[in-house]
Amino acid sequence: MNEKQELPVSLKVVTILFILGGISAAIEVIVSLMHSRININFGVLGIFIGIGLFALKPGWRACGLVFFWIGLIGIPIITALILMTSKPLDFNLFGQKIGEIPKVFGLIMAIGIFLLCLWQYRVLTRSDIRQLFGLDTPEICDQGRI
């Protein structure tokens, strides 16, 4: 990447969201340890994915895409489970139960997170973003190859 070239705002947003999600996961792990529980949370990788995206490292972009695929498959499954249960949903903050929330709120959150995940996936798969990571040449993009 040219030193003077600025990252697109959408890529910056995706990167910042990865870093914030990773920090949140790290806090959850630390809080669990403080309560004498071991919590393995792969979300901590979001910190490294975000840093790698800022540095335009293709491997970290691929890792980010894997996280999005997991979300795009897992969120609808979780949403279906929410619909099947008759119990209220637990509301957790950093792995600690704060209270319960209505099922409708859980569904709204699941739909919002799914749409955000879909948008982030779209950002990382756009041809201009792929070019920043050195994955496409303009000729290949014009021919419709990915």
VOGU-784247 format. One line per 5 residues: number of its first residue (from 1); their letters; for each residue x, y, z of N, C-alpha, C. Coordinates in steps of 0.2 Angstrom, whole numbers. Layout:
BEGIN
NUM> A> X,Y,Z,X,Y,Z,X,Y,Z  ...
This chain:
BEGIN
1> MNEKQ> 4,-6,0,0,0,0,4,6,0  3,11,-4,6,17,-4,5,21,3  11,24,6,11,27,12,6,32,13  4,36,7,0,42,7,-7,39,6  -9,33,4,-15,31,3,-19,30,9
6> ELPVS> -25,33,9,-29,32,15,-34,26,15  -35,23,20,-40,17,20,-47,20,20  -51,16,16,-58,18,16,-61,18,22  -66,22,24,-69,23,30,-73,16,32  -76,13,27,-79,6,29,-74,1,31
11> LKVVT> -68,1,29,-63,-4,31,-61,-2,38  -60,5,39,-58,7,46,-63,5,51  -70,6,49,-75,4,54,-75,-4,55  -74,-8,50,-74,-15,51,-68,-16,56  -62,-13,55,-56,-14,59,-57,-12,66
16> ILFIL> -60,-7,67,-61,-4,74,-66,-9,77  -71,-11,74,-76,-16,77,-73,-23,79  -68,-25,75,-64,-31,77,-60,-30,83  -57,-24,83,-53,-23,89,-57,-22,95  -63,-18,95,-67,-17,101,-70,-24,103
21> GGISA> -72,-28,98,-75,-35,100,-69,-39,103  -63,-39,101,-57,-42,104,-56,-40,111  -56,-33,112,-55,-31,119,-61,-33,123  -67,-33,121,-73,-35,125,-72,-43,127  -70,-47,122,-68,-54,123,-63,-55,129
26> AIEVI> -58,-51,128,-52,-51,133,-54,-49,140  -59,-44,140,-61,-42,147,-65,-48,150  -69,-51,145,-73,-57,148,-69,-62,150  -64,-64,147,-59,-69,149,-56,-67,156  -54,-61,157,-51,-58,163,-56,-59,169
31> VSLMH> -62,-57,167,-67,-57,173,-69,-64,175  -69,-69,170,-70,-76,172,-64,-78,176  -58,-76,174,-53,-79,179,-53,-76,186  -56,-70,186,-57,-67,193,-62,-70,197  -66,-74,193,-72,-78,197,-70,-85,197
36> SRINI> -63,-87,196,-61,-94,196,-63,-98,191  -65,-95,185,-67,-99,179,-63,-98,173  -62,-103,170,-58,-103,164,-62,-102,158  -61,-97,154,-65,-95,148,-61,-94,142  -61,-99,138,-58,-99,131,-62,-95,126
41> NFGVL> -60,-89,124,-64,-85,120,-60,-83,114  -62,-86,108,-58,-85,102,-59,-78,99  -64,-74,102,-65,-67,100,-60,-63,102  -55,-65,106,-49,-61,108,-45,-60,101  -45,-65,97,-42,-64,90,-44,-58,86
46> GIFIG> -50,-55,88,-52,-49,85,-47,-43,85  -43,-43,91,-38,-38,92,-33,-39,86  -31,-45,85,-25,-46,80,-28,-45,73  -34,-48,72,-37,-47,65,-38,-39,64  -40,-35,68,-41,-28,67,-34,-25,66
51> IGLFA> -29,-27,69,-22,-24,68,-20,-26,61  -21,-33,60,-19,-35,53,-23,-32,47  -29,-30,48,-33,-27,43,-30,-20,42  -28,-16,48,-25,-10,47,-19,-10,43  -15,-15,44,-9,-16,41,-10,-19,34
56> LKPGW> -16,-21,32,-18,-24,25,-14,-31,24  -14,-35,29,-12,-42,29,-17,-46,26  -16,-49,20,-21,-54,18,-23,-60,22  -18,-62,26,-20,-68,30,-25,-66,36  -24,-60,39,-29,-58,44,-36,-56,41
61> RACGL> -36,-54,34,-42,-53,31,-46,-60,30  -42,-65,28,-45,-71,28,-48,-74,34  -44,-73,40,-46,-75,46,-53,-71,48  -53,-64,47,-59,-61,48,-65,-63,44  -64,-65,38,-69,-68,34,-72,-75,37
66> VFFWI> -67,-79,40,-69,-85,43,-74,-83,49  -72,-78,53,-76,-76,59,-83,-74,56  -83,-70,50,-90,-68,48,-94,-74,45  -91,-79,42,-94,-85,40,-97,-89,46  -93,-89,51,-96,-92,58,-102,-89,60
71> GLIGI> -102,-82,60,-107,-78,62,-113,-78,58  -112,-78,51,-118,-79,46,-121,-85,47  -118,-91,49,-121,-97,50,-124,-98,57  -120,-96,62,-122,-97,69,-128,-92,71  -128,-86,69,-133,-82,71,-140,-84,69
76> PIITA> -141,-86,63,-148,-89,62,-150,-95,66  -145,-99,67,-146,-105,72,-148,-103,79  -144,-98,81,-146,-96,88,-153,-92,88  -154,-89,83,-161,-86,82,-166,-91,82  -165,-96,79,-170,-102,79,-171,-105,86
81> LILMT> -166,-105,90,-166,-108,96,-169,-103,101  -168,-97,100,-172,-91,104,-180,-92,103  -181,-93,96,-189,-94,95,-192,-100,98  -188,-105,99,-190,-112,102,-191,-112,109  -187,-108,113,-187,-108,120,-193,-104,123
86> SKPLD> -196,-106,128,-201,-102,131,-199,-98,137  -192,-99,139,-189,-95,144,-187,-88,142  -187,-84,147,-184,-77,145,-176,-78,144  -173,-73,141,-166,-74,139,-162,-71,144  -156,-74,146,-151,-71,151,-148,-65,147
91> FNLFG> -147,-60,151,-143,-54,149,-136,-54,152  -131,-55,149,-124,-56,152,-120,-50,149  -116,-48,154,-111,-42,152,-104,-45,154  -100,-46,150,-93,-49,151,-93,-56,154  -98,-59,152,-99,-66,155,-103,-67,161
96> QKIGE> -105,-61,164,-108,-61,170,-116,-60,169  -120,-64,172,-127,-63,171,-129,-57,175  -133,-52,171,-135,-46,174,-142,-46,176  -146,-50,171,-153,-51,172,-156,-55,166  -162,-53,165,-166,-57,160,-169,-51,155
101> IPKVF> -170,-53,149,-173,-49,144,-178,-52,140  -183,-49,138,-188,-52,134,-185,-55,127  -189,-60,125,-187,-64,119,-186,-59,113  -191,-54,112,-191,-50,107,-185,-46,106  -182,-44,112,-176,-40,112,-170,-44,109
106> GLIMA> -170,-50,111,-165,-55,109,-165,-56,102  -171,-56,99,-172,-57,92,-170,-51,88  -172,-45,91,-170,-39,88,-162,-38,87  -159,-40,93,-152,-40,93,-149,-45,88  -151,-51,88,-149,-56,83,-149,-53,76
111> IGIFL> -155,-50,74,-156,-48,67,-151,-42,66  -150,-38,71,-145,-32,70,-138,-34,69  -136,-39,74,-129,-42,73,-128,-46,67  -133,-49,64,-133,-53,58,-132,-48,52  -136,-42,52,-135,-37,47,-128,-34,47
116> LCLWQ> -126,-32,53,-119,-29,54,-114,-34,51  -115,-40,53,-110,-45,51,-110,-46,43  -116,-46,40,-116,-46,33,-113,-40,30  -114,-34,32,-111,-28,30,-104,-29,30  -101,-31,36,-94,-31,37,-91,-36,32
121> YRVLT> -94,-42,31,-92,-47,26,-92,-44,19  -97,-40,17,-97,-37,11,-91,-32,10  -90,-28,15,-84,-23,15,-78,-27,13  -76,-33,16,-70,-36,15,-70,-40,9  -76,-41,6,-76,-44,-1,-76,-40,-7
126> RSDIR> -77,-33,-6,-78,-29,-11,-71,-29,-15  -72,-27,-22,-66,-28,-26,-60,-22,-24  -63,-16,-22,-58,-11,-20,-54,-13,-14  -57,-16,-9,-54,-18,-3,-49,-24,-5  -52,-29,-9,-47,-34,-11,-41,-32,-14
131> QLFGL> -42,-27,-18,-36,-24,-21,-31,-21,-16  -33,-18,-11,-29,-15,-6,-25,-20,-3  -28,-26,-2,-24,-32,1,-20,-36,-4  -20,-33,-11,-16,-36,-16,-19,-43,-19  -25,-43,-18,-28,-50,-20,-32,-49,-27
136> DTPEI> -33,-44,-30,-36,-43,-36,-32,-38,-40  -32,-39,-47,-29,-34,-51,-36,-31,-55  -35,-25,-57,-41,-22,-60,-44,-26,-66  -40,-30,-70,-42,-34,-75,-46,-40,-73  -44,-43,-68,-47,-49,-65,-54,-46,-62
141> CDQGR> -54,-41,-59,-61,-38,-56,-66,-37,-62  -63,-34,-67,-68,-32,-73,-70,-39,-76  -67,-44,-76,-69,-51,-79,-74,-54,-74  -75,-52,-68,-80,-55,-64,-77,-61,-60  -70,-62,-60,-67,-67,-56,-66,-64,-49
146> I> -66,-69,-44,-65,-67,-37,-58,-70,-35
